[in-house]
Amino acid sequence: MNRPDFAELSRFVTYAQKRFKLPLLAGGFADARPQPQIPSRAVGLSLLLGEVAQIQGFLPLQAETQLPQWQRWVGYAHPK
């Protein structure tokens, strides 16, 4: 994602956190995995942000999730 797109996405995340209490809503994301390596909240938020940013596919989305800013947005730092 280029810098202007990233700045717009950052503004969207800030707005969604304030207006819709995004972290609270994301706490409702759940699945049936007994011991997930990646929390369902982080997966759900990444999919939502990927849709907002119009990322075309899972591989490009995976690359974006490696960015420290993205990890802060979803509340999960990927293990290296």
N, CA, C and O atoms as a CHARMM CRD file, in Angstrom:
* protein
*
  320
    1    1 MET  N      0.85600  -1.16600   0.00000 PROA 1      0.00000
    2    1 MET  CA     0.00000   0.00000   0.00000 PROA 1      0.00000
    3    1 MET  C      0.90100   1.22700   0.00000 PROA 1      0.00000
    4    1 MET  O      1.89300   1.28400   0.72600 PROA 1      0.00000
    5    2 ASN  N      0.54900   2.19100  -0.80900 PROA 2      0.00000
    6    2 ASN  CA     1.39700   3.38900  -0.85600 PROA 2      0.00000
    7    2 ASN  C      1.05000   4.34700   0.28500 PROA 2      0.00000
    8    2 ASN  O      0.03200   4.18500   0.95800 PROA 2      0.00000
    9    3 ARG  N      1.89300   5.32400   0.48700 PROA 3      0.00000
   10    3 ARG  CA     1.77000   6.23200   1.63400 PROA 3      0.00000
   11    3 ARG  C      0.42500   6.96700   1.70200 PROA 3      0.00000
   12    3 ARG  O     -0.17000   7.00200   2.77900 PROA 3      0.00000
   13    4 PRO  N     -0.08500   7.55300   0.61700 PROA 4      0.00000
   14    4 PRO  CA    -1.38300   8.23700   0.72400 PROA 4      0.00000
   15    4 PRO  C     -2.50700   7.28600   1.13900 PROA 4      0.00000
   16    4 PRO  O     -3.35300   7.64500   1.95800 PROA 4      0.00000
   17    5 ASP  N     -2.51800   6.07700   0.57800 PROA 5      0.00000
   18    5 ASP  CA    -3.54400   5.09900   0.94700 PROA 5      0.00000
   19    5 ASP  C     -3.40800   4.72400   2.41800 PROA 5      0.00000
   20    5 ASP  O     -4.40400   4.58000   3.12700 PROA 5      0.00000
   21    6 PHE  N     -2.17700   4.56800   2.86600 PROA 6      0.00000
   22    6 PHE  CA    -1.93100   4.18900   4.24800 PROA 6      0.00000
   23    6 PHE  C     -2.40900   5.28600   5.19200 PROA 6      0.00000
   24    6 PHE  O     -2.97300   4.99200   6.24600 PROA 6      0.00000
   25    7 ALA  N     -2.19000   6.54200   4.82700 PROA 7      0.00000
   26    7 ALA  CA    -2.64600   7.66500   5.65300 PROA 7      0.00000
   27    7 ALA  C     -4.16400   7.69700   5.71900 PROA 7      0.00000
   28    7 ALA  O     -4.73000   7.95400   6.78200 PROA 7      0.00000
   29    8 GLU  N     -4.83100   7.44100   4.60300 PROA 8      0.00000
   30    8 GLU  CA    -6.29200   7.40400   4.59700 PROA 8      0.00000
   31    8 GLU  C     -6.81500   6.26800   5.45300 PROA 8      0.00000
   32    8 GLU  O     -7.78800   6.43900   6.18700 PROA 8      0.00000
   33    9 LEU  N     -6.17500   5.10900   5.36600 PROA 9      0.00000
   34    9 LEU  CA    -6.59000   3.97600   6.18000 PROA 9      0.00000
   35    9 LEU  C     -6.37200   4.28000   7.65600 PROA 9      0.00000
   36    9 LEU  O     -7.18000   3.88800   8.49800 PROA 9      0.00000
   37   10 SER  N     -5.30200   4.96500   7.96800 PROA 10     0.00000
   38   10 SER  CA    -5.03500   5.36300   9.35100 PROA 10     0.00000
   39   10 SER  C     -6.13900   6.28000   9.87000 PROA 10     0.00000
   40   10 SER  O     -6.59300   6.13200  11.00400 PROA 10     0.00000
   41   11 ARG  N     -6.56300   7.21800   9.04300 PROA 11     0.00000
   42   11 ARG  CA    -7.66500   8.10900   9.43400 PROA 11     0.00000
   43   11 ARG  C     -8.96100   7.31600   9.61400 PROA 11     0.00000
   44   11 ARG  O     -9.72800   7.59100  10.53600 PROA 11     0.00000
   45   12 PHE  N     -9.20900   6.33800   8.74700 PROA 12     0.00000
   46   12 PHE  CA   -10.40500   5.51000   8.88600 PROA 12     0.00000
   47   12 PHE  C    -10.38000   4.74400  10.20300 PROA 12     0.00000
   48   12 PHE  O    -11.38400   4.69100  10.91400 PROA 12     0.00000
   49   13 VAL  N     -9.23500   4.15100  10.52900 PROA 13     0.00000
   50   13 VAL  CA    -9.11900   3.38100  11.77200 PROA 13     0.00000
   51   13 VAL  C     -9.37800   4.28600  12.97600 PROA 13     0.00000
   52   13 VAL  O    -10.10200   3.90300  13.89500 PROA 13     0.00000
   53   14 THR  N     -8.79500   5.47500  12.97400 PROA 14     0.00000
   54   14 THR  CA    -9.00600   6.42300  14.07400 PROA 14     0.00000
   55   14 THR  C    -10.48000   6.78400  14.18700 PROA 14     0.00000
   56   14 THR  O    -11.03400   6.80200  15.28600 PROA 14     0.00000
   57   15 TYR  N    -11.11600   7.07000  13.05600 PROA 15     0.00000
   58   15 TYR  CA   -12.53700   7.41100  13.05000 PROA 15     0.00000
   59   15 TYR  C    -13.38100   6.23600  13.56000 PROA 15     0.00000
   60   15 TYR  O    -14.26300   6.42200  14.39900 PROA 15     0.00000
   61   16 ALA  N    -13.11200   5.04100  13.05900 PROA 16     0.00000
   62   16 ALA  CA   -13.89000   3.86200  13.45900 PROA 16     0.00000
   63   16 ALA  C    -13.71800   3.55100  14.94300 PROA 16     0.00000
   64   16 ALA  O    -14.66000   3.11200  15.60400 PROA 16     0.00000
   65   17 GLN  N    -12.52800   3.77700  15.45800 PROA 17     0.00000
   66   17 GLN  CA   -12.29600   3.53900  16.88200 PROA 17     0.00000
   67   17 GLN  C    -13.10600   4.50600  17.72900 PROA 17     0.00000
   68   17 GLN  O    -13.66600   4.11500  18.75300 PROA 17     0.00000
   69   18 LYS  N    -13.17400   5.76300  17.31300 PROA 18     0.00000
   70   18 LYS  CA   -13.90300   6.77500  18.07500 PROA 18     0.00000
   71   18 LYS  C    -15.41200   6.65600  17.88000 PROA 18     0.00000
   72   18 LYS  O    -16.17300   6.64200  18.84800 PROA 18     0.00000
   73   19 ARG  N    -15.83100   6.57100  16.63700 PROA 19     0.00000
   74   19 ARG  CA   -17.26000   6.61400  16.31700 PROA 19     0.00000
   75   19 ARG  C    -17.99100   5.31300  16.62300 PROA 19     0.00000
   76   19 ARG  O    -19.09200   5.33100  17.17300 PROA 19     0.00000
   77   20 PHE  N    -17.38300   4.18600  16.26900 PROA 20     0.00000
   78   20 PHE  CA   -18.06300   2.89400  16.38200 PROA 20     0.00000
   79   20 PHE  C    -17.48500   2.00200  17.47200 PROA 20     0.00000
   80   20 PHE  O    -17.92000   0.86400  17.64800 PROA 20     0.00000
   81   21 LYS  N    -16.49000   2.53100  18.21500 PROA 21     0.00000
   82   21 LYS  CA   -15.84000   1.73800  19.25400 PROA 21     0.00000
   83   21 LYS  C    -15.36600   0.40400  18.67800 PROA 21     0.00000
   84   21 LYS  O    -15.68800  -0.66800  19.19100 PROA 21     0.00000
   85   22 LEU  N    -14.59600   0.50500  17.60400 PROA 22     0.00000
   86   22 LEU  CA   -14.12600  -0.65000  16.85300 PROA 22     0.00000
   87   22 LEU  C    -13.46400  -1.72100  17.71800 PROA 22     0.00000
   88   22 LEU  O    -13.76000  -2.89900  17.52000 PROA 22     0.00000
   89   23 PRO  N    -12.58900  -1.38600  18.66300 PROA 23     0.00000
   90   23 PRO  CA   -11.99700  -2.45300  19.48000 PROA 23     0.00000
   91   23 PRO  C    -13.04700  -3.24600  20.26400 PROA 23     0.00000
   92   23 PRO  O    -12.92300  -4.46000  20.42400 PROA 23     0.00000
   93   24 LEU  N    -14.07200  -2.55800  20.74800 PROA 24     0.00000
   94   24 LEU  CA   -15.13700  -3.24300  21.48500 PROA 24     0.00000
   95   24 LEU  C    -15.93200  -4.15900  20.56500 PROA 24     0.00000
   96   24 LEU  O    -16.22500  -5.29900  20.92300 PROA 24     0.00000
   97   25 LEU  N    -16.28100  -3.66100  19.37900 PROA 25     0.00000
   98   25 LEU  CA   -17.00400  -4.48700  18.42000 PROA 25     0.00000
   99   25 LEU  C    -16.18100  -5.68300  17.98100 PROA 25     0.00000
  100   25 LEU  O    -16.71300  -6.78000  17.80600 PROA 25     0.00000
  101   26 ALA  N    -14.89100  -5.47500  17.80300 PROA 26     0.00000
  102   26 ALA  CA   -14.01800  -6.55900  17.34700 PROA 26     0.00000
  103   26 ALA  C    -13.89700  -7.65800  18.39600 PROA 26     0.00000
  104   26 ALA  O    -13.59500  -8.80300  18.06000 PROA 26     0.00000
  105   27 GLY  N    -14.12600  -7.32400  19.64600 PROA 27     0.00000
  106   27 GLY  CA   -14.09400  -8.34100  20.68700 PROA 27     0.00000
  107   27 GLY  C    -15.16000  -9.40200  20.49600 PROA 27     0.00000
  108   27 GLY  O    -15.07100 -10.48700  21.07000 PROA 27     0.00000
  109   28 GLY  N    -16.17300  -9.09300  19.69000 PROA 28     0.00000
  110   28 GLY  CA   -17.23300 -10.05600  19.40600 PROA 28     0.00000
  111   28 GLY  C    -16.87200 -11.06500  18.33000 PROA 28     0.00000
  112   28 GLY  O    -17.59400 -12.04200  18.13200 PROA 28     0.00000
  113   29 PHE  N    -15.75700 -10.84000  17.62600 PROA 29     0.00000
  114   29 PHE  CA   -15.32600 -11.81000  16.62000 PROA 29     0.00000
  115   29 PHE  C    -14.89600 -13.08200  17.33600 PROA 29     0.00000
  116   29 PHE  O    -14.05100 -13.03800  18.23000 PROA 29     0.00000
  117   30 ALA  N    -15.46700 -14.19700  16.95200 PROA 30     0.00000
  118   30 ALA  CA   -15.10800 -15.46800  17.59000 PROA 30     0.00000
  119   30 ALA  C    -15.22000 -16.59000  16.57000 PROA 30     0.00000
  120   30 ALA  O    -15.87600 -16.45700  15.53800 PROA 30     0.00000
  121   31 ASP  N    -14.57100 -17.68300  16.88200 PROA 31     0.00000
  122   31 ASP  CA   -14.68700 -18.87600  16.05800 PROA 31     0.00000
  123   31 ASP  C    -14.55200 -20.09500  16.96100 PROA 31     0.00000
  124   31 ASP  O    -14.44800 -19.96200  18.18100 PROA 31     0.00000
  125   32 ALA  N    -14.55300 -21.26100  16.37200 PROA 32     0.00000
  126   32 ALA  CA   -14.57000 -22.50000  17.15300 PROA 32     0.00000
  127   32 ALA  C    -13.19400 -23.09600  17.40400 PROA 32     0.00000
  128   32 ALA  O    -13.09400 -24.20600  17.92600 PROA 32     0.00000
  129   33 ARG  N    -12.13100 -22.38300  17.04400 PROA 33     0.00000
  130   33 ARG  CA   -10.79100 -22.93100  17.26100 PROA 33     0.00000
  131   33 ARG  C    -10.50600 -22.99500  18.75800 PROA 33     0.00000
  132   33 ARG  O    -10.69200 -22.00000  19.45800 PROA 33     0.00000
  133   34 PRO  N    -10.05600 -24.14900  19.26600 PROA 34     0.00000
  134   34 PRO  CA    -9.81700 -24.25700  20.70700 PROA 34     0.00000
  135   34 PRO  C     -8.60700 -23.45200  21.18800 PROA 34     0.00000
  136   34 PRO  O     -8.68500 -22.82400  22.24400 PROA 34     0.00000
  137   35 GLN  N     -7.50300 -23.44900  20.45800 PROA 35     0.00000
  138   35 GLN  CA    -6.30500 -22.70300  20.84900 PROA 35     0.00000
  139   35 GLN  C     -5.68100 -22.06900  19.60500 PROA 35     0.00000
  140   35 GLN  O     -4.68100 -22.56800  19.08800 PROA 35     0.00000
  141   36 PRO  N     -6.26600 -20.97200  19.12600 PROA 36     0.00000
  142   36 PRO  CA    -5.75900 -20.36600  17.89800 PROA 36     0.00000
  143   36 PRO  C     -4.38100 -19.73300  18.07800 PROA 36     0.00000
  144   36 PRO  O     -4.07800 -19.16500  19.12700 PROA 36     0.00000
  145   37 GLN  N     -3.55900 -19.83800  17.04700 PROA 37     0.00000
  146   37 GLN  CA    -2.26000 -19.16600  17.07400 PROA 37     0.00000
  147   37 GLN  C     -2.44400 -17.66700  16.88800 PROA 37     0.00000
  148   37 GLN  O     -1.72300 -16.86600  17.48300 PROA 37     0.00000
  149   38 ILE  N     -3.40600 -17.29600  16.06400 PROA 38     0.00000
  150   38 ILE  CA    -3.71600 -15.89000  15.81900 PROA 38     0.00000
  151   38 ILE  C     -5.13600 -15.64800  16.32600 PROA 38     0.00000
  152   38 ILE  O     -6.05900 -16.35300  15.91700 PROA 38     0.00000
  153   39 PRO  N     -5.32900 -14.67400  17.20300 PROA 39     0.00000
  154   39 PRO  CA    -6.66600 -14.42200  17.74700 PROA 39     0.00000
  155   39 PRO  C     -7.67900 -14.06900  16.64800 PROA 39     0.00000
  156   39 PRO  O     -7.34900 -13.39200  15.67500 PROA 39     0.00000
  157   40 SER  N     -8.89600 -14.53500  16.82500 PROA 40     0.00000
  158   40 SER  CA    -9.93500 -14.27100  15.82100 PROA 40     0.00000
  159   40 SER  C    -10.20400 -12.77500  15.67800 PROA 40     0.00000
  160   40 SER  O    -10.58600 -12.31800  14.60100 PROA 40     0.00000
  161   41 ARG  N    -10.01000 -12.01600  16.74200 PROA 41     0.00000
  162   41 ARG  CA   -10.18900 -10.56700  16.67300 PROA 41     0.00000
  163   41 ARG  C     -9.23000  -9.96600  15.64500 PROA 41     0.00000
  164   41 ARG  O     -9.63700  -9.13600  14.83200 PROA 41     0.00000
  165   42 ALA  N     -7.96300 -10.37800  15.67300 PROA 42     0.00000
  166   42 ALA  CA    -6.96800  -9.85300  14.73400 PROA 42     0.00000
  167   42 ALA  C     -7.28800 -10.27900  13.30400 PROA 42     0.00000
  168   42 ALA  O     -7.11100  -9.50000  12.36700 PROA 42     0.00000
  169   43 VAL  N     -7.75500 -11.50000  13.13800 PROA 43     0.00000
  170   43 VAL  CA    -8.12600 -11.98200  11.79900 PROA 43     0.00000
  171   43 VAL  C     -9.29900 -11.17400  11.26200 PROA 43     0.00000
  172   43 VAL  O     -9.27100 -10.71200  10.12100 PROA 43     0.00000
  173   44 GLY  N    -10.32600 -11.00400  12.08200 PROA 44     0.00000
  174   44 GLY  CA   -11.50900 -10.25900  11.65900 PROA 44     0.00000
  175   44 GLY  C    -11.20100  -8.81600  11.31400 PROA 44     0.00000
  176   44 GLY  O    -11.67200  -8.29600  10.30200 PROA 44     0.00000
  177   45 LEU  N    -10.40300  -8.16400  12.16400 PROA 45     0.00000
  178   45 LEU  CA   -10.04200  -6.77300  11.87900 PROA 45     0.00000
  179   45 LEU  C     -9.17900  -6.65800  10.63100 PROA 45     0.00000
  180   45 LEU  O     -9.32800  -5.71000   9.86000 PROA 45     0.00000
  181   46 SER  N     -8.28400  -7.60700  10.42700 PROA 46     0.00000
  182   46 SER  CA    -7.44300  -7.57600   9.21800 PROA 46     0.00000
  183   46 SER  C     -8.29400  -7.75100   7.96600 PROA 46     0.00000
  184   46 SER  O     -8.05600  -7.08300   6.96000 PROA 46     0.00000
  185   47 LEU  N     -9.27800  -8.63700   8.01600 PROA 47     0.00000
  186   47 LEU  CA   -10.16100  -8.82000   6.86200 PROA 47     0.00000
  187   47 LEU  C    -10.99200  -7.56400   6.60800 PROA 47     0.00000
  188   47 LEU  O    -11.18500  -7.16300   5.46100 PROA 47     0.00000
  189   48 LEU  N    -11.47800  -6.95300   7.67400 PROA 48     0.00000
  190   48 LEU  CA   -12.25200  -5.72000   7.53300 PROA 48     0.00000
  191   48 LEU  C    -11.39300  -4.60200   6.93800 PROA 48     0.00000
  192   48 LEU  O    -11.81300  -3.92400   6.00000 PROA 48     0.00000
  193   49 LEU  N    -10.20000  -4.41600   7.48200 PROA 49     0.00000
  194   49 LEU  CA    -9.31800  -3.36800   6.96600 PROA 49     0.00000
  195   49 LEU  C     -8.86000  -3.67800   5.54200 PROA 49     0.00000
  196   49 LEU  O     -8.68600  -2.76800   4.73200 PROA 49     0.00000
  197   50 GLY  N     -8.66700  -4.95000   5.24000 PROA 50     0.00000
  198   50 GLY  CA    -8.30100  -5.33500   3.88000 PROA 50     0.00000
  199   50 GLY  C     -9.40200  -4.98400   2.89200 PROA 50     0.00000
  200   50 GLY  O     -9.12600  -4.57300   1.76500 PROA 50     0.00000
  201   51 GLU  N    -10.64300  -5.14700   3.31300 PROA 51     0.00000
  202   51 GLU  CA   -11.77500  -4.78400   2.44600 PROA 51     0.00000
  203   51 GLU  C    -11.86200  -3.27200   2.27900 PROA 51     0.00000
  204   51 GLU  O    -12.07500  -2.77900   1.17100 PROA 51     0.00000
  205   52 VAL  N    -11.70000  -2.54100   3.36600 PROA 52     0.00000
  206   52 VAL  CA   -11.74600  -1.07700   3.30000 PROA 52     0.00000
  207   52 VAL  C    -10.64100  -0.54500   2.39200 PROA 52     0.00000
  208   52 VAL  O    -10.85800   0.37300   1.60100 PROA 52     0.00000
  209   53 ALA  N     -9.44400  -1.14100   2.51900 PROA 53     0.00000
  210   53 ALA  CA    -8.30500  -0.69800   1.71200 PROA 53     0.00000
  211   53 ALA  C     -8.32000  -1.29600   0.30600 PROA 53     0.00000
  212   53 ALA  O     -7.44900  -0.99100  -0.50900 PROA 53     0.00000
  213   54 GLN  N     -9.29400  -2.13300   0.02400 PROA 54     0.00000
  214   54 GLN  CA    -9.44600  -2.78500  -1.28100 PROA 54     0.00000
  215   54 GLN  C     -8.19400  -3.55800  -1.68200 PROA 54     0.00000
  216   54 GLN  O     -7.70400  -3.44000  -2.80500 PROA 54     0.00000
  217   55 ILE  N     -7.69100  -4.34800  -0.74300 PROA 55     0.00000
  218   55 ILE  CA    -6.53500  -5.20600  -1.01600 PROA 55     0.00000
  219   55 ILE  C     -7.04600  -6.43000  -1.76500 PROA 55     0.00000
  220   55 ILE  O     -7.97400  -7.10300  -1.31800 PROA 55     0.00000
  221   56 GLN  N     -6.43400  -6.70500  -2.89700 PROA 56     0.00000
  222   56 GLN  CA    -6.93100  -7.71400  -3.83700 PROA 56     0.00000
  223   56 GLN  C     -6.33100  -9.09400  -3.58800 PROA 56     0.00000
  224   56 GLN  O     -5.49800  -9.54800  -4.37200 PROA 56     0.00000
  225   57 GLY  N     -6.73000  -9.76200  -2.52800 PROA 57     0.00000
  226   57 GLY  CA    -6.30200 -11.13400  -2.30500 PROA 57     0.00000
  227   57 GLY  C     -5.62000 -11.33300  -0.96000 PROA 57     0.00000
  228   57 GLY  O     -5.23700 -10.37700  -0.28500 PROA 57     0.00000
  229   58 PHE  N     -5.48000 -12.60300  -0.59100 PROA 58     0.00000
  230   58 PHE  CA    -4.92100 -12.93200   0.70900 PROA 58     0.00000
  231   58 PHE  C     -3.40500 -12.73500   0.78400 PROA 58     0.00000
  232   58 PHE  O     -2.89400 -12.35500   1.83700 PROA 58     0.00000
  233   59 LEU  N     -2.68700 -12.98000  -0.28800 PROA 59     0.00000
  234   59 LEU  CA    -1.23000 -12.79500  -0.24500 PROA 59     0.00000
  235   59 LEU  C     -0.85100 -11.32400  -0.06200 PROA 59     0.00000
  236   59 LEU  O      0.00100 -11.02100   0.77300 PROA 59     0.00000
  237   60 PRO  N     -1.45800 -10.40300  -0.81400 PROA 60     0.00000
  238   60 PRO  CA    -1.16800  -8.99000  -0.54200 PROA 60     0.00000
  239   60 PRO  C     -1.61100  -8.57100   0.87100 PROA 60     0.00000
  240   60 PRO  O     -0.94500  -7.76100   1.51500 PROA 60     0.00000
  241   61 LEU  N     -2.72900  -9.12300   1.34500 PROA 61     0.00000
  242   61 LEU  CA    -3.18300  -8.81400   2.69900 PROA 61     0.00000
  243   61 LEU  C     -2.18100  -9.32800   3.72500 PROA 61     0.00000
  244   61 LEU  O     -1.89400  -8.65100   4.71300 PROA 61     0.00000
  245   62 GLN  N     -1.65300 -10.51500   3.49400 PROA 62     0.00000
  246   62 GLN  CA    -0.65100 -11.06800   4.39100 PROA 62     0.00000
  247   62 GLN  C      0.58200 -10.16100   4.45700 PROA 62     0.00000
  248   62 GLN  O      1.14600  -9.95800   5.53100 PROA 62     0.00000
  249   63 ALA  N      0.99000  -9.62700   3.32900 PROA 63     0.00000
  250   63 ALA  CA     2.13700  -8.71800   3.30500 PROA 63     0.00000
  251   63 ALA  C      1.83900  -7.45400   4.11900 PROA 63     0.00000
  252   63 ALA  O      2.70500  -6.96500   4.84500 PROA 63     0.00000
  253   64 GLU  N      0.63100  -6.93200   3.99900 PROA 64     0.00000
  254   64 GLU  CA     0.26300  -5.72300   4.74600 PROA 64     0.00000
  255   64 GLU  C      0.25400  -5.97800   6.24800 PROA 64     0.00000
  256   64 GLU  O      0.61900  -5.09800   7.02800 PROA 64     0.00000
  257   65 THR  N     -0.15700  -7.17000   6.66000 PROA 65     0.00000
  258   65 THR  CA    -0.23700  -7.45800   8.09100 PROA 65     0.00000
  259   65 THR  C      1.13100  -7.52800   8.75700 PROA 65     0.00000
  260   65 THR  O      1.21800  -7.57300   9.98400 PROA 65     0.00000
  261   66 GLN  N      2.18400  -7.53900   7.97500 PROA 66     0.00000
  262   66 GLN  CA     3.54300  -7.54400   8.54200 PROA 66     0.00000
  263   66 GLN  C      3.98600  -6.15100   8.97100 PROA 66     0.00000
  264   66 GLN  O      4.97000  -6.01200   9.69700 PROA 66     0.00000
  265   67 LEU  N      3.27800  -5.12500   8.53400 PROA 67     0.00000
  266   67 LEU  CA     3.63700  -3.74600   8.86500 PROA 67     0.00000
  267   67 LEU  C      3.31100  -3.45000  10.33400 PROA 67     0.00000
  268   67 LEU  O      2.23400  -3.80500  10.81200 PROA 67     0.00000
  269   68 PRO  N      4.23000  -2.80500  11.04300 PROA 68     0.00000
  270   68 PRO  CA     3.99100  -2.51400  12.46300 PROA 68     0.00000
  271   68 PRO  C      2.70800  -1.71300  12.71600 PROA 68     0.00000
  272   68 PRO  O      2.00200  -1.96100  13.69400 PROA 68     0.00000
  273   69 GLN  N      2.41200  -0.76100  11.83900 PROA 69     0.00000
  274   69 GLN  CA     1.18800   0.03600  12.02000 PROA 69     0.00000
  275   69 GLN  C     -0.05300  -0.85400  11.93200 PROA 69     0.00000
  276   69 GLN  O     -0.97900  -0.72100  12.73200 PROA 69     0.00000
  277   70 TRP  N     -0.06400  -1.74800  10.97000 PROA 70     0.00000
  278   70 TRP  CA    -1.19700  -2.66300  10.81200 PROA 70     0.00000
  279   70 TRP  C     -1.34900  -3.51600  12.06800 PROA 70     0.00000
  280   70 TRP  O     -2.46400  -3.72800  12.54200 PROA 70     0.00000
  281   71 GLN  N     -0.25000  -3.99700  12.59900 PROA 71     0.00000
  282   71 GLN  CA    -0.27700  -4.83100  13.79600 PROA 71     0.00000
  283   71 GLN  C     -0.81400  -4.05800  14.99700 PROA 71     0.00000
  284   71 GLN  O     -1.51400  -4.62700  15.83400 PROA 71     0.00000
  285   72 ARG  N     -0.49700  -2.78100  15.08800 PROA 72     0.00000
  286   72 ARG  CA    -1.06500  -1.95300  16.16300 PROA 72     0.00000
  287   72 ARG  C     -2.56800  -1.80100  15.97900 PROA 72     0.00000
  288   72 ARG  O     -3.32300  -1.87000  16.94900 PROA 72     0.00000
  289   73 TRP  N     -3.00800  -1.59400  14.73400 PROA 73     0.00000
  290   73 TRP  CA    -4.43600  -1.42200  14.47200 PROA 73     0.00000
  291   73 TRP  C     -5.24100  -2.63800  14.90900 PROA 73     0.00000
  292   73 TRP  O     -6.31700  -2.49300  15.48800 PROA 73     0.00000
  293   74 VAL  N     -4.73200  -3.82600  14.64000 PROA 74     0.00000
  294   74 VAL  CA    -5.49800  -5.04100  14.94200 PROA 74     0.00000
  295   74 VAL  C     -5.18300  -5.59900  16.33000 PROA 74     0.00000
  296   74 VAL  O     -5.84300  -6.53100  16.79000 PROA 74     0.00000
  297   75 GLY  N     -4.17800  -5.03100  16.99500 PROA 75     0.00000
  298   75 GLY  CA    -3.86100  -5.45500  18.35000 PROA 75     0.00000
  299   75 GLY  C     -3.15000  -6.78700  18.44100 PROA 75     0.00000
  300   75 GLY  O     -3.29600  -7.50900  19.42700 PROA 75     0.00000
  301   76 TYR  N     -2.38100  -7.11500  17.41500 PROA 76     0.00000
  302   76 TYR  CA    -1.65400  -8.37900  17.43200 PROA 76     0.00000
  303   76 TYR  C     -0.35600  -8.22900  16.65400 PROA 76     0.00000
  304   76 TYR  O     -0.37100  -7.89600  15.46900 PROA 76     0.00000
  305   77 ALA  N      0.76000  -8.47400  17.31700 PROA 77     0.00000
  306   77 ALA  CA     2.06200  -8.43800  16.65700 PROA 77     0.00000
  307   77 ALA  C      2.42300  -9.84100  16.23900 PROA 77     0.00000
  308   77 ALA  O      2.47600 -10.75100  17.06700 PROA 77     0.00000
  309   78 HSD  N      2.67100 -10.01800  14.96200 PROA 78     0.00000
  310   78 HSD  CA     3.03300 -11.33800  14.44400 PROA 78     0.00000
  311   78 HSD  C      4.36700 -11.79100  15.01500 PROA 78     0.00000
  312   78 HSD  O      5.31000 -11.00300  15.09000 PROA 78     0.00000
  313   79 PRO  N      4.45300 -13.04900  15.41600 PROA 79     0.00000
  314   79 PRO  CA     5.76600 -13.53900  15.83100 PROA 79     0.00000
  315   79 PRO  C      6.70200 -13.60400  14.63600 PROA 79     0.00000
  316   79 PRO  O      6.28500 -13.94900  13.53000 PROA 79     0.00000
  317   80 LYS  N      7.93400 -13.28000  14.85100 PROA 80     0.00000
  318   80 LYS  CA     8.91500 -13.28900  13.74200 PROA 80     0.00000
  319   80 LYS  C      9.46700 -14.67300  13.54200 PROA 80     0.00000
  320   80 LYS  O     10.30100 -14.88300  12.66100 PROA 80     0.00000
